[in-house]
């Protein structure tokens, strides 16, 4: 199974990447955008269950003080493998 793990800043925490992209959008002359939030996405593939995917998220990927995560176990298209 492939787990999609989305990491983003908690509400009320400054999102520097989102803020930078927001200002870049304004610089492009697109004033109608209200907000931009950055989300990091990890695809974790293996024979792991929801509990294990949550543990990976909490203990390895997230800074629990300022970030939260969302797990998605819906089918995810396997990315093309390039020379590894």
Secondary structure, 3 states (H helix, E strand, C coil): CEEEEEEEECCCCCCHHHHHHHHHHHHCCCCCCCCCCCCEEEEEECCCCHHHHHHHHHHHHCCCCCEEEEEECCCCCCCCCCCC
